[in-house]
Amino acid sequence: KSFGKTLDEWFKTPYNSSCVRGVAQFGSALPWGGRGREFESRRSDHLNELDATKVIFVAFFHAKMTKNAIIRLNVRLLFKRTPRNGGSACMSDLQDKIAKRRTFAIISHPDAGKTTLTEKLLLYGGAIHLAGSVKSRKANRHAVSDWMEIEKQRGISVTSSVLQFDYDGYRVNILDTPGHQDFSEDTYRTLIAADSAVMLIDAAKGVEPQTKKLFWVCHRRKLPIFTFVNKLDRYGRAPMDLMDEIEKVLHINAFPINWPIGVDGHYIGVYDRLKKQVELFDNDSSHGSKILKSTTGDLNDPAIREAIGETNYQNLLDDIELLDLAGDEFDLDKVNAGELTPMFFGSAMTNFGVRSFLEKFLELSPMPQPRHLKDGGVVK
């Protein structure tokens, strides 16, 4: 494990022969530079750099991917942010990035609004500036994740799509999956890559057959599942009824993070139960293509109470009291174990509640987790 050895000495070790040939050939990409025949004596704080180099070259040579450009590119990317003062700072930087990464799949029955929600998350994440639509075949703009011609024509998702954006320091990877049963195999494969799942429920239809199937796939893997009750801009079932159905049909306890304010089909805002805060949404004529403005305030604020209206205000107080007395307590450990689903209400079509859902989801959802194999092994 000394850096004073020559390359010829490294060649004598069979395990290292492949990676050392790579180091010799592409030495200019390494932080200590040069294509020389010898490694100079280095301090032990560079040990992690060499180990990482060995891993990369062994992997590429064993996979028979020996194209110079590919190897040089990957080595440069690996060491681009490697500090000169050792590997510990590099590992710390890597851990920070892992902690801020979120990869999740959106699951539901067909036409519950998966692709529309994906599009609006991209809008709020700044990845797009004008949201498309999957509602009409003749829409001027189509959803970003529906890239195939058949998807644009029929307004459905046929293949899984991966979309990435940054939001508030987080790197977000969305896996938009097909909802139709004909393409379910693609969905099952995609779920393997997810660290959590967002389950969409149509406010008018409740828990539907394909939603049940995909839920149980996630539940068997003990994936954290976040529920988003969609299409609150239309007439639908009462929030209490939907919550009760989720618990009885899917056998998982639900904790509403927010609660809709208003009456069926005419909701004006949501109440955040964790922040004890009201968010009221402005009337918008962009039909959801732009970010929806909102006003936040305390429930006891006279101006908020007046904006809500006395009837809606009293109904909200009654609902909050019932949830606090009869509902489950919020437990993040149970969420991560797949035993409790945080519940959100909104409308992806009109952007109602989308921003608050995104921010709370990023706060509560897990970072990338190790994968447990059938033989008992763990892939970190």
C-alpha positions as CSV (number, residue, x, y, z in Angstrom):
1,K,0.0,0.0,0.0
2,S,2.9,2.3,-0.6
3,F,3.0,5.0,-3.2
4,G,6.7,4.5,-3.7
5,K,6.3,1.4,-5.9
6,T,7.0,1.6,-9.6
7,L,4.4,0.6,-12.2
8,D,6.4,-2.5,-13.0
9,E,6.0,-3.7,-9.4
10,W,2.2,-3.0,-9.6
11,F,2.1,-5.1,-12.7
12,K,3.3,-8.1,-10.7
13,T,0.0,-8.2,-8.8
14,P,-2.6,-9.9,-11.0
15,Y,-5.6,-8.0,-9.5
16,N,-4.0,-4.7,-10.1
17,S,-2.6,-5.3,-13.6
18,S,-5.7,-4.0,-15.5
19,C,-6.1,-0.9,-13.5
20,V,-2.4,0.0,-13.6
21,R,-2.3,-0.3,-17.4
22,G,-5.2,2.2,-17.3
23,V,-3.3,4.5,-15.0
24,A,-0.2,4.3,-17.2
25,Q,-2.2,5.0,-20.3
26,F,-4.4,7.8,-19.0
27,G,-2.2,9.2,-16.2
28,S,-2.8,12.7,-17.4
29,A,-6.3,12.6,-16.1
30,L,-5.2,11.9,-12.5
31,P,-4.8,14.7,-10.0
32,W,-1.0,14.1,-9.6
33,G,-0.7,14.2,-13.4
34,G,1.9,12.9,-15.9
35,R,2.3,9.7,-17.9
36,G,5.5,8.8,-16.1
37,R,6.5,5.2,-15.4
38,E,6.7,5.7,-11.7
39,F,4.4,6.9,-8.9
40,E,6.2,9.3,-6.8
41,S,6.2,8.8,-3.0
42,R,2.9,10.2,-1.8
43,R,1.3,10.8,1.6
44,S,-1.3,8.4,2.9
45,D,-4.0,10.9,2.5
46,H,-4.1,10.1,-1.3
47,L,-4.8,6.4,-0.6
48,N,-8.5,6.9,-1.2
49,E,-7.9,8.5,-4.6
50,L,-5.8,5.6,-5.7
51,D,-8.3,3.0,-4.4
52,A,-11.1,4.8,-6.3
53,T,-8.9,4.9,-9.4
54,K,-8.4,1.1,-9.2
55,V,-12.1,0.5,-8.8
56,I,-13.0,2.5,-11.9
57,F,-10.4,0.9,-14.1
58,V,-11.0,-2.6,-13.0
59,A,-14.7,-2.1,-13.6
60,F,-14.2,-0.7,-17.1
61,F,-11.6,-3.2,-18.2
62,H,-13.6,-6.2,-16.9
63,A,-16.7,-4.9,-18.7
64,K,-14.5,-4.6,-21.9
65,M,-15.4,-0.9,-22.2
66,T,-11.9,0.2,-23.0
67,K,-12.7,3.2,-25.2
68,N,-10.2,5.9,-24.3
69,A,-12.7,8.7,-24.2
70,I,-15.1,6.9,-21.9
71,I,-12.4,6.1,-19.3
72,R,-10.8,9.5,-19.5
73,L,-14.1,11.2,-19.1
74,N,-15.1,9.2,-16.0
75,V,-11.8,9.6,-14.3
76,R,-11.9,13.4,-14.9
77,L,-15.4,13.5,-13.5
78,L,-14.4,11.5,-10.5
79,F,-11.4,13.7,-9.6
80,K,-12.8,17.0,-10.7
81,R,-13.9,17.8,-7.2
82,T,-11.3,15.8,-5.3
83,P,-9.5,18.0,-2.8
84,R,-5.7,18.0,-2.6
85,N,-5.9,17.6,1.2
86,G,-7.1,14.0,1.1
87,G,-10.1,11.8,0.6
88,S,-12.0,12.6,3.8
89,A,-13.3,15.9,2.5
90,C,-14.2,14.2,-0.8
91,M,-16.2,11.6,1.1
92,S,-17.9,14.3,3.2
93,D,-18.9,16.1,0.0
94,L,-20.3,12.9,-1.5
95,Q,-22.3,12.1,1.7
96,D,-23.8,15.7,1.6
97,K,-24.9,15.2,-2.0
98,I,-26.4,11.8,-1.3
99,A,-28.3,13.2,1.6
100,K,-29.8,15.8,-0.7
101,R,-30.8,13.4,-3.5
102,R,-34.4,12.2,-3.9
103,T,-35.5,9.5,-6.4
104,F,-39.1,8.6,-6.4
105,A,-41.7,7.0,-8.7
106,I,-45.3,8.2,-9.2
107,I,-47.9,5.4,-9.3
108,S,-51.6,5.3,-9.8
109,H,-54.4,4.0,-12.0
110,P,-54.6,5.4,-15.5
111,D,-55.7,9.0,-15.9
112,A,-55.3,9.9,-12.2
113,G,-52.8,12.6,-13.2
114,K,-49.3,11.2,-12.9
115,T,-47.8,12.9,-15.9
116,T,-49.6,16.1,-15.1
117,L,-48.2,16.1,-11.6
118,T,-44.7,15.4,-13.0
119,E,-45.1,18.3,-15.3
120,K,-46.0,20.7,-12.5
121,L,-43.2,19.6,-10.3
122,L,-40.8,20.4,-13.2
123,L,-42.5,23.8,-13.5
124,Y,-41.9,24.6,-9.8
125,G,-38.4,23.2,-10.0
126,G,-37.6,25.6,-12.7
127,A,-36.8,22.9,-15.3
128,I,-39.6,24.3,-17.6
129,H,-41.2,27.7,-17.7
130,L,-44.5,26.8,-19.2
131,A,-46.3,23.5,-18.3
132,G,-47.8,21.4,-21.1
133,S,-51.0,19.3,-21.0
134,V,-52.0,15.7,-21.4
135,K,-55.7,16.5,-21.2
136,S,-56.4,17.1,-24.9
137,R,-54.9,15.5,-27.9
138,K,-54.9,18.9,-29.6
139,A,-53.1,20.7,-26.8
140,N,-50.6,23.3,-28.0
141,R,-48.0,21.9,-25.6
142,H,-47.5,18.3,-24.5
143,A,-46.0,17.0,-21.3
144,V,-42.2,16.8,-21.3
145,S,-42.2,13.2,-20.2
146,D,-44.6,12.2,-23.0
147,W,-41.9,12.2,-25.7
148,M,-43.1,9.4,-28.0
149,E,-45.5,10.3,-30.8
150,I,-48.1,7.8,-29.6
151,E,-48.0,9.4,-26.2
152,K,-48.7,12.8,-27.6
153,Q,-51.5,11.5,-29.8
154,R,-53.3,9.5,-27.2
155,G,-52.5,11.5,-24.1
156,I,-51.1,8.5,-22.2
157,S,-47.7,7.4,-21.0
158,V,-46.4,4.3,-22.7
159,T,-42.8,4.1,-21.3
160,S,-41.2,5.2,-18.1
161,S,-39.4,8.5,-18.1
162,V,-36.8,9.9,-15.8
163,L,-36.7,13.7,-15.3
164,Q,-34.3,15.6,-13.1
165,F,-34.3,19.1,-11.6
166,D,-32.9,20.9,-8.6
167,Y,-35.0,22.5,-5.9
168,D,-33.9,24.3,-2.7
169,G,-30.6,22.4,-2.6
170,Y,-32.1,19.0,-3.5
171,R,-31.4,17.0,-6.6
172,V,-34.8,15.5,-7.6
173,N,-35.2,12.5,-9.9
174,I,-38.8,11.7,-10.9
175,L,-39.7,8.3,-12.4
176,D,-42.9,8.9,-14.4
177,T,-44.4,5.4,-15.0
178,P,-47.1,4.2,-17.3
179,G,-50.5,3.7,-15.6
180,H,-52.1,1.3,-18.1
181,Q,-51.9,-2.3,-17.3
182,D,-50.6,-3.2,-20.7
183,F,-47.4,-1.5,-19.8
184,S,-47.2,-2.5,-16.1
185,E,-44.0,-4.6,-16.5
186,D,-42.1,-1.4,-17.3
187,T,-43.5,0.1,-14.1
188,Y,-42.5,-2.8,-12.0
189,R,-38.9,-2.6,-13.3
190,T,-38.8,1.1,-12.7
191,L,-39.9,0.8,-9.1
192,I,-36.6,-1.1,-8.3
193,A,-34.7,2.2,-8.8
194,A,-37.0,4.3,-6.5
195,D,-36.3,5.2,-2.9
196,S,-39.9,6.2,-2.3
197,A,-43.2,6.4,-4.1
198,V,-45.9,9.0,-4.6
199,M,-49.4,7.4,-4.9
200,L,-51.9,9.5,-6.8
201,I,-55.6,9.1,-5.9
202,D,-58.4,10.6,-8.0
203,A,-60.6,12.6,-5.6
204,A,-63.7,11.4,-7.4
205,K,-62.8,7.7,-7.9
206,G,-60.7,6.9,-4.8
207,V,-58.5,3.8,-4.7
208,E,-58.7,2.1,-8.1
209,P,-57.5,-1.5,-9.2
210,Q,-54.2,-0.6,-10.8
211,T,-53.4,1.6,-7.8
212,K,-53.9,-1.4,-5.5
213,K,-51.5,-3.5,-7.6
214,L,-48.7,-0.9,-7.7
215,F,-49.2,-0.1,-4.0
216,W,-48.6,-3.7,-3.0
217,V,-45.5,-3.9,-5.2
218,C,-44.1,-0.9,-3.2
219,H,-45.4,-2.2,0.1
220,R,-43.6,-5.5,-0.3
221,R,-40.4,-3.6,-0.8
222,K,-41.2,-1.5,2.3
223,L,-41.0,1.7,0.2
224,P,-42.1,4.9,1.9
225,I,-45.4,5.9,0.2
226,F,-46.7,9.4,0.0
227,T,-50.3,9.9,-1.0
228,F,-51.4,12.9,-3.1
229,V,-55.2,13.2,-3.6
230,N,-55.5,14.8,-7.0
231,K,-58.2,16.7,-8.9
232,L,-59.6,18.8,-6.1
233,D,-60.6,21.4,-8.7
234,R,-63.5,19.1,-9.6
235,Y,-66.3,17.6,-7.7
236,G,-65.2,14.5,-5.7
237,R,-65.6,12.6,-2.5
238,A,-65.2,14.0,1.0
239,P,-61.6,14.0,2.2
240,M,-62.6,12.0,5.3
241,D,-64.2,9.3,3.1
242,L,-61.0,9.1,0.9
243,M,-58.8,8.8,4.0
244,D,-61.0,6.0,5.4
245,E,-60.9,4.1,2.1
246,I,-57.2,4.3,1.9
247,E,-56.8,2.8,5.4
248,K,-59.4,0.1,4.9
249,V,-58.6,-1.0,1.3
250,L,-54.8,-0.7,1.4
251,H,-54.4,-1.5,5.1
252,I,-52.0,1.4,5.8
253,N,-52.6,4.2,8.3
254,A,-52.8,7.7,6.8
255,F,-51.8,11.0,8.3
256,P,-53.0,14.1,6.4
257,I,-50.2,16.6,6.3
258,N,-52.5,19.2,4.9
259,W,-56.3,19.5,4.8
260,P,-58.4,21.2,2.1
261,I,-60.3,24.4,3.0
262,G,-63.7,25.0,1.3
263,V,-66.5,22.9,-0.1
264,D,-66.4,20.1,-2.7
265,G,-65.2,21.4,-6.1
266,H,-64.6,24.9,-4.7
267,Y,-61.6,24.6,-2.4
268,I,-59.7,27.8,-1.8
269,G,-56.7,26.6,0.1
270,V,-55.1,24.1,2.5
271,Y,-54.2,24.0,6.2
272,D,-50.7,22.6,7.0
273,R,-51.2,20.5,10.2
274,L,-47.4,20.4,11.0
275,K,-46.8,24.1,10.5
276,K,-50.2,25.1,11.9
277,Q,-50.4,27.4,8.9
278,V,-53.0,28.3,6.2
279,E,-52.2,28.7,2.5
280,L,-54.9,30.4,0.4
281,F,-54.5,30.3,-3.4
282,D,-55.2,33.1,-5.8
283,N,-57.7,32.8,-8.7
284,D,-55.7,32.0,-11.8
285,S,-56.5,32.2,-15.5
286,S,-53.4,30.4,-16.8
287,H,-55.1,27.0,-16.4
288,G,-52.1,25.7,-14.5
289,S,-49.4,26.6,-17.1
290,K,-47.8,29.0,-14.7
291,I,-46.9,29.0,-11.0
292,L,-49.9,29.6,-8.8
293,K,-49.6,32.5,-6.3
294,S,-50.7,32.0,-2.7
295,T,-51.0,33.8,0.6
296,T,-50.0,32.2,3.9
297,G,-50.9,33.1,7.4
298,D,-51.9,31.9,10.9
299,L,-55.4,30.3,11.4
300,N,-56.1,32.9,14.1
301,D,-55.3,35.8,11.9
302,P,-58.6,37.9,11.5
303,A,-57.7,38.6,7.8
304,I,-57.2,34.9,7.1
305,R,-60.5,34.1,8.9
306,E,-62.3,36.7,6.8
307,A,-60.8,35.4,3.6
308,I,-61.8,31.8,4.4
309,G,-65.4,32.7,5.3
310,E,-67.2,31.9,8.6
311,T,-68.7,28.6,7.4
312,N,-65.5,27.3,5.9
313,Y,-63.6,28.4,9.0
314,Q,-65.9,26.5,11.4
315,N,-65.8,23.4,9.2
316,L,-62.0,23.5,9.1
317,L,-61.8,23.8,12.9
318,D,-64.2,20.8,13.3
319,D,-62.1,18.7,10.9
320,I,-58.8,19.6,12.6
321,E,-60.2,18.7,16.0
322,L,-61.5,15.3,14.7
323,L,-58.2,14.5,13.1
324,D,-56.2,15.4,16.2
325,L,-58.4,13.4,18.5
326,A,-59.1,10.3,16.4
327,G,-56.3,10.2,13.9
328,D,-52.8,8.7,14.0
329,E,-49.8,10.7,15.3
330,F,-47.2,11.5,12.8
331,D,-44.1,9.2,13.0
332,L,-41.4,9.5,10.4
333,D,-39.9,6.1,11.4
334,K,-43.3,4.5,10.4
335,V,-43.3,6.5,7.2
336,N,-39.8,5.1,6.3
337,A,-40.9,1.6,7.1
338,G,-44.0,1.9,4.8
339,E,-46.5,1.6,7.7
340,L,-47.8,5.2,7.6
341,T,-48.5,7.3,4.5
342,P,-48.4,11.1,4.7
343,M,-51.4,12.4,2.8
344,F,-51.7,15.6,0.7
345,F,-54.6,17.3,-1.1
346,G,-54.3,19.3,-4.3
347,S,-54.8,19.6,-8.0
348,A,-52.0,19.0,-10.4
349,M,-54.1,20.6,-13.2
350,T,-54.4,24.0,-11.5
351,N,-51.2,23.8,-9.4
352,F,-53.4,23.8,-6.2
353,G,-51.2,22.6,-3.4
354,V,-48.3,21.4,-5.6
355,R,-45.6,23.7,-4.2
356,S,-46.4,22.8,-0.5
357,F,-46.5,19.1,-1.4
358,L,-43.1,19.3,-3.2
359,E,-41.4,21.1,-0.3
360,K,-42.8,18.8,2.4
361,F,-42.1,15.7,0.4
362,L,-38.4,16.7,-0.1
363,E,-38.2,17.3,3.7
364,L,-39.8,14.0,4.7
365,S,-38.8,11.5,2.0
366,P,-35.6,9.4,2.4
367,M,-32.3,9.8,0.7
368,P,-30.9,6.8,-1.4
369,Q,-31.0,3.6,0.6
370,P,-29.1,0.3,0.4
371,R,-30.7,-2.5,-1.7
372,H,-31.3,-5.8,0.1
373,L,-30.9,-8.8,-2.2
374,K,-32.8,-12.1,-2.0
375,D,-29.7,-14.0,-0.9
376,G,-29.4,-11.7,2.1
377,G,-26.7,-9.5,0.7
378,V,-26.8,-5.7,0.7
379,V,-25.9,-3.3,-2.1
380,K,-24.9,0.1,-0.8
